[in-house]
Amino acid sequence: MSIEVRGVSKTFGTFKALDNVSLNFPDGELVALLGPSGCGKTTLLRVIAGLEHADSGRIILDGDDATDKDVRQRRVGFVFQHYALFRHMTVFENIAFGLRVRPRRKRPSEKEIRAKVERLLDLVQLSWVANRFPSQLSGGQRQRIALARALAVEPRVLLLDEPFGALDAKVRKELRRWLRALHDELHISSIFVTHDQEEALEVSDRIVLVNKGRIEQIGKPKEIYEEPATAFAYGFIGPVNEFHGRIEGDYLRIGNERLRHHAEHVKDGQQVVAFVRPHETEIVTDAVSDDGITASINRILGSGAVARVELVANGEARKGRKEFFEVELPETQKASLGLSPGQSVKLRSRRLSIFPEQNGTSAP
């Protein structure tokens, strides 16, 4: 089912949660609403579901105006972060609940309900827990049951609000893989809210990046990561090193030091913010070089083929705080450079992305 959001705004008191948001969600896609806490992504999800009413704007589901329809009329499946399972019901009865409460003339027979619940339990690979209660399940199992319950009513669209936020890292990774496989099997239009960049990049077909109630960027995960459209997008998606300075010809002047850049859209004297990914940052042990940012190695982290080097800037602290940087490099290169904590080095960039300096452009 296609979903269209037209000029939706929503205010809570003096706080503007959504500011004239317009979006199109094509049929059959798994889309991530990604952004920091308080940016409006959950509010947008609830407006689409009919759990919140927008101050202005329209919600169009499959070409039909659903703005004034309630949750049941919209046929939306909703999965919450904290499962929202009925503790006094078995797993089987939790999944069957939405079918049993239908009006009598639309309610399936007991045989049909049983068959559907059993199919859903097979689908989420938990048929063996049908007679258990939620308290007897792990967090990952409860979330899969919550998803099966949402699917039982045959929703036209599936909405998930931070579905894995309450789980530990290992279980989250397993469930992300499982959700992607499930979506590829069902092809139901799905939107999930997350503030986890890795989760959005790994699972979704498209990412909608939200910031302060507005849409910052829309694109495929690879596009969002490799071609951020704004300073906020660059700073929020993935690890990044951030530099503030002034353009001087082919260099970015940062205090008494400078970094070479290749940007064509900047002017001499312009105040800018520049970003570079850790794997595109170089460590130069020749600390007397006039090109690069002086830093001291703070810690060397990681194991295996890739090493992560954490550094602290030696120059004047920005806003009274120490500035930390991170570099990713092959373990063999780290060994050949002979790096050690406390060592003074210089940082250079293989790919410096530059944006005009504006208040509030960088990620929190």
C-alpha positions as CSV (number, residue, x, y, z in Angstrom):
1,M,0.0,0.0,0.0
2,S,1.3,3.4,-0.9
3,I,1.4,6.1,1.8
4,E,1.4,9.9,1.1
5,V,1.9,12.6,3.8
6,R,0.8,16.0,2.6
7,G,1.9,19.1,4.5
8,V,1.5,17.7,7.9
9,S,2.1,19.9,11.0
10,K,1.7,19.0,14.6
11,T,2.3,21.2,17.7
12,F,2.3,20.2,21.4
13,G,1.9,23.4,23.3
14,T,4.8,25.7,22.1
15,F,6.8,22.7,20.7
16,K,6.5,22.2,16.9
17,A,6.9,18.4,16.5
18,L,6.2,18.4,12.7
19,D,6.6,21.4,10.4
20,N,4.8,21.0,7.1
21,V,6.1,17.5,6.3
22,S,5.4,16.0,2.9
23,L,6.5,12.4,2.0
24,N,5.7,9.6,-0.4
25,F,6.2,5.9,0.7
26,P,5.9,3.6,-2.3
27,D,4.1,0.3,-2.1
28,G,6.1,-2.6,-0.6
29,E,9.1,-0.7,0.7
30,L,10.7,-1.0,4.1
31,V,11.5,2.7,5.1
32,A,13.4,4.0,8.1
33,L,12.4,7.2,9.8
34,L,15.8,8.1,11.3
35,G,16.8,11.0,13.6
36,P,17.8,12.1,17.1
37,S,15.4,11.9,20.0
38,G,12.7,14.6,19.9
39,C,13.0,15.2,16.1
40,G,9.4,14.3,15.4
41,K,9.8,10.8,13.8
42,T,7.5,9.0,16.3
43,T,4.9,11.7,16.1
44,L,4.9,11.3,12.3
45,L,4.4,7.5,12.7
46,R,1.5,8.0,15.1
47,V,-0.1,10.5,12.7
48,I,0.1,8.0,9.9
49,A,-1.4,5.4,12.1
50,G,-4.2,7.6,13.3
51,L,-3.0,7.5,17.0
52,E,-2.4,11.3,16.7
53,H,-4.3,13.9,14.8
54,A,-2.3,16.5,12.9
55,D,-3.1,20.2,13.2
56,S,-3.0,20.5,9.5
57,G,-2.2,18.3,6.4
58,R,-3.6,15.1,5.0
59,I,-2.8,11.4,5.1
60,I,-3.5,9.5,1.9
61,L,-3.5,5.7,2.0
62,D,-3.5,3.9,-1.4
63,G,-5.0,7.0,-3.0
64,D,-7.8,7.4,-0.4
65,D,-7.9,10.3,2.1
66,A,-7.6,8.6,5.5
67,T,-7.1,11.9,7.5
68,D,-10.4,11.6,9.4
69,K,-10.5,7.8,9.7
70,D,-9.7,6.1,12.9
71,V,-7.0,3.4,13.5
72,R,-9.2,0.4,12.6
73,Q,-10.5,2.0,9.4
74,R,-6.9,2.6,8.3
75,R,-6.0,-1.1,8.8
76,V,-2.6,-0.3,10.2
77,G,-0.5,-2.7,12.2
78,F,1.5,-1.1,15.0
79,V,4.4,-2.6,16.9
80,F,5.6,-0.7,20.0
81,Q,9.1,-0.7,21.5
82,H,7.9,-2.3,24.8
83,Y,5.9,-5.1,23.1
84,A,2.5,-4.1,24.7
85,L,1.5,-7.8,25.0
86,F,-1.3,-8.8,27.4
87,R,0.4,-10.4,30.3
88,H,-2.6,-12.5,31.4
89,M,-3.0,-14.1,27.9
90,T,-0.9,-16.8,26.4
91,V,1.1,-16.2,23.3
92,F,-1.6,-17.8,21.1
93,E,-4.3,-15.6,22.6
94,N,-2.2,-12.5,22.2
95,I,-1.9,-13.1,18.5
96,A,-5.6,-14.1,18.2
97,F,-6.8,-11.0,20.1
98,G,-7.3,-8.7,17.1
99,L,-9.3,-11.3,15.3
100,R,-11.5,-12.2,18.3
101,V,-12.6,-8.6,18.9
102,R,-13.8,-8.0,15.4
103,P,-17.6,-7.4,15.0
104,R,-19.4,-10.7,14.8
105,R,-20.2,-10.4,11.1
106,K,-16.5,-9.9,10.3
107,R,-15.0,-12.3,12.8
108,P,-13.4,-15.5,11.4
109,S,-14.5,-18.8,12.7
110,E,-12.6,-20.4,15.6
111,K,-11.1,-22.9,13.1
112,E,-9.9,-20.0,10.9
113,I,-8.5,-18.1,13.8
114,R,-6.5,-21.2,15.0
115,A,-5.2,-21.8,11.5
116,K,-4.1,-18.2,11.0
117,V,-2.4,-18.0,14.5
118,E,-0.5,-21.2,13.8
119,R,0.7,-19.9,10.4
120,L,1.9,-16.7,12.0
121,L,3.7,-18.6,14.8
122,D,5.5,-20.6,12.1
123,L,6.3,-17.4,10.3
124,V,8.0,-15.9,13.3
125,Q,9.6,-19.3,14.2
126,L,8.0,-19.5,17.6
127,S,5.3,-22.2,17.2
128,W,6.7,-24.0,20.3
129,V,5.9,-21.1,22.7
130,A,2.1,-20.9,21.8
131,N,1.0,-21.9,25.3
132,R,3.5,-19.8,27.2
133,F,2.8,-16.3,28.8
134,P,4.8,-13.2,27.8
135,S,6.7,-13.3,31.1
136,Q,8.2,-16.7,30.1
137,L,9.7,-15.3,26.9
138,S,12.9,-13.4,26.2
139,G,12.8,-9.9,24.9
140,G,13.5,-10.9,21.3
141,Q,10.8,-13.6,21.5
142,R,8.3,-11.0,22.8
143,Q,9.0,-8.6,20.0
144,R,8.5,-11.3,17.4
145,I,5.2,-12.2,19.0
146,A,4.2,-8.5,19.0
147,L,4.9,-8.5,15.3
148,A,2.9,-11.6,14.7
149,R,-0.1,-10.0,16.5
150,A,0.2,-6.9,14.3
151,L,0.2,-9.1,11.2
152,A,-2.8,-11.2,12.3
153,V,-5.3,-8.5,11.3
154,E,-3.8,-8.3,7.8
155,P,-2.8,-4.7,7.9
156,R,-2.3,-2.7,4.8
157,V,0.8,-1.1,6.3
158,L,3.1,-2.1,9.2
159,L,4.4,0.6,11.5
160,L,7.2,-0.1,14.0
161,D,8.2,2.4,16.7
162,E,11.8,1.7,17.9
163,P,11.0,-2.1,17.7
164,F,14.4,-3.2,18.9
165,G,15.2,-0.3,21.2
166,A,14.7,-2.3,24.5
167,L,16.9,-5.2,23.4
168,D,20.7,-5.9,23.9
169,A,23.0,-5.3,20.9
170,K,23.4,-9.0,19.9
171,V,19.7,-9.6,19.9
172,R,19.0,-6.4,18.0
173,K,21.4,-7.5,15.3
174,E,19.7,-10.9,15.0
175,L,16.3,-9.4,14.8
176,R,17.3,-6.8,12.2
177,R,18.4,-9.6,10.0
178,W,15.2,-11.5,10.7
179,L,13.0,-8.5,10.0
180,R,14.7,-7.8,6.6
181,A,14.1,-11.5,5.6
182,L,10.5,-11.4,6.8
183,H,9.9,-8.2,4.8
184,D,11.4,-9.7,1.7
185,E,8.9,-12.6,2.1
186,L,5.8,-10.6,2.8
187,H,6.5,-7.4,0.8
188,I,4.1,-5.4,3.1
189,S,4.7,-1.6,3.2
190,S,6.5,-0.9,6.4
191,I,7.9,2.1,8.2
192,F,10.0,1.9,11.3
193,V,11.3,4.6,13.6
194,T,14.8,4.4,14.9
195,H,17.6,6.6,16.1
196,D,20.2,3.9,15.5
197,Q,22.1,4.8,12.3
198,E,23.5,1.3,11.8
199,E,20.0,-0.2,12.1
200,A,18.6,2.1,9.4
201,L,21.6,1.6,7.1
202,E,21.4,-2.2,7.4
203,V,17.7,-2.9,7.2
204,S,15.9,-0.3,5.1
205,D,15.3,0.2,1.4
206,R,15.2,4.0,2.0
207,I,16.0,6.3,4.8
208,V,14.0,9.5,5.7
209,L,16.3,11.6,7.9
210,V,14.3,13.8,10.2
211,N,15.6,16.9,12.1
212,K,13.6,19.3,14.2
213,G,10.3,18.4,12.7
214,R,11.5,18.7,9.1
215,I,12.8,16.3,6.5
216,E,16.6,16.7,6.1
217,Q,17.2,14.1,3.4
218,I,15.6,11.1,1.7
219,G,17.6,8.4,-0.1
220,K,18.9,4.9,-0.2
221,P,21.2,3.9,2.6
222,K,24.3,4.0,0.4
223,E,23.4,7.5,-0.9
224,I,22.6,8.8,2.6
225,Y,25.9,7.6,3.9
226,E,28.2,8.5,1.0
227,E,26.5,11.7,-0.2
228,P,25.0,13.5,2.8
229,A,23.1,16.6,1.6
230,T,23.6,18.8,4.6
231,A,26.0,19.3,7.5
232,F,23.5,17.7,9.9
233,A,23.1,14.6,7.7
234,Y,26.9,14.2,7.5
235,G,27.3,14.6,11.3
236,F,24.5,12.3,12.2
237,I,25.0,9.4,9.8
238,G,27.9,7.2,10.9
239,P,31.1,8.1,12.7
240,V,32.8,11.3,11.6
241,N,35.6,13.8,12.4
242,E,34.4,17.4,12.4
243,F,36.5,20.6,11.8
244,H,35.5,24.2,12.0
245,G,37.6,26.8,10.2
246,R,38.0,29.3,7.4
247,I,38.8,28.8,3.7
248,E,42.2,30.0,2.5
249,G,42.6,29.0,-1.2
250,D,43.2,25.2,-1.3
251,Y,43.3,24.9,2.4
252,L,40.9,24.9,5.4
253,R,42.6,27.1,8.1
254,I,41.9,25.8,11.6
255,G,43.6,28.0,14.2
256,N,47.3,27.9,13.3
257,E,47.0,24.8,11.3
258,R,45.4,23.8,8.0
259,L,44.0,20.9,6.0
260,R,44.1,20.6,2.2
261,H,40.6,20.5,0.5
262,H,39.3,20.0,-3.1
263,A,35.9,21.7,-2.7
264,E,34.9,23.9,-5.6
265,H,31.8,25.6,-4.1
266,V,33.6,27.6,-1.4
267,K,35.1,31.1,-1.3
268,D,38.2,32.5,0.3
269,G,37.4,33.8,3.9
270,Q,34.3,31.7,4.2
271,Q,33.6,30.1,7.6
272,V,32.8,26.5,7.2
273,V,32.4,23.1,8.9
274,A,34.2,20.2,7.4
275,F,33.7,16.4,7.8
276,V,35.7,13.3,7.1
277,R,35.0,9.7,7.9
278,P,37.5,7.8,10.2
279,H,38.5,5.5,7.4
280,E,39.2,8.5,5.2
281,T,41.5,10.2,7.8
282,E,45.2,9.6,7.6
283,I,47.8,9.6,10.5
284,V,51.1,11.2,9.6
285,T,53.9,10.6,12.1
286,D,56.0,13.4,10.7
287,A,54.6,15.9,13.2
288,V,56.7,18.8,11.8
289,S,54.8,18.8,8.5
290,D,52.9,22.1,7.8
291,D,49.9,20.3,6.4
292,G,47.6,18.6,8.9
293,I,46.0,18.9,12.4
294,T,48.3,18.1,15.4
295,A,46.9,15.6,17.8
296,S,48.0,13.1,20.4
297,I,47.1,9.5,20.4
298,N,44.8,8.8,23.4
299,R,43.9,5.1,22.9
300,I,44.3,2.4,20.4
301,L,41.2,0.2,20.2
302,G,39.8,-2.8,18.3
303,S,41.1,-6.2,17.4
304,G,41.4,-8.2,14.2
305,A,42.1,-6.7,10.8
306,V,41.1,-3.1,11.6
307,A,42.4,-0.8,14.3
308,R,40.7,2.3,15.7
309,V,42.9,5.0,16.9
310,E,41.3,7.7,19.2
311,L,43.1,11.0,19.3
312,V,42.8,14.3,21.1
313,A,43.5,17.6,19.5
314,N,46.5,19.5,20.8
315,G,45.3,22.9,19.8
316,E,42.9,25.2,21.6
317,A,39.8,23.3,22.8
318,R,36.5,24.3,21.0
319,K,33.8,25.7,23.3
320,G,36.0,24.8,26.3
321,R,36.0,21.1,25.6
322,K,38.7,18.7,24.3
323,E,38.2,17.6,20.7
324,F,38.5,13.9,20.0
325,F,39.1,12.4,16.6
326,E,39.0,8.8,15.4
327,V,40.9,7.0,12.6
328,E,40.3,3.6,11.2
329,L,43.2,1.8,9.5
330,P,44.4,-1.7,8.8
331,E,46.2,-3.4,11.7
332,T,49.2,-3.9,9.4
333,Q,49.4,-0.1,8.8
334,K,49.1,0.7,12.5
335,A,52.0,-1.7,13.2
336,S,54.2,-0.2,10.5
337,L,53.6,3.3,11.8
338,G,54.6,2.2,15.3
339,L,51.8,4.1,16.9
340,S,51.5,4.3,20.7
341,P,49.4,6.2,23.3
342,G,50.8,9.7,24.0
343,Q,52.5,10.0,20.6
344,S,52.1,13.3,18.8
345,V,51.0,13.0,15.1
346,K,49.2,14.9,12.4
347,L,45.9,14.1,10.8
348,R,45.1,14.6,7.1
349,S,42.0,13.9,5.1
350,R,41.7,12.0,1.8
351,R,38.2,13.4,1.3
352,L,37.1,16.5,3.1
353,S,33.4,17.4,2.7
354,I,32.7,21.1,3.4
355,F,29.5,23.0,4.3
356,P,28.8,26.7,5.2
357,E,29.1,27.3,8.9
358,Q,25.7,27.8,10.5
359,N,24.5,27.6,14.1
360,G,23.1,24.2,14.9
361,T,24.3,22.5,11.6
362,S,26.3,19.8,13.2
363,A,24.8,16.7,14.8
364,P,24.3,16.6,18.6
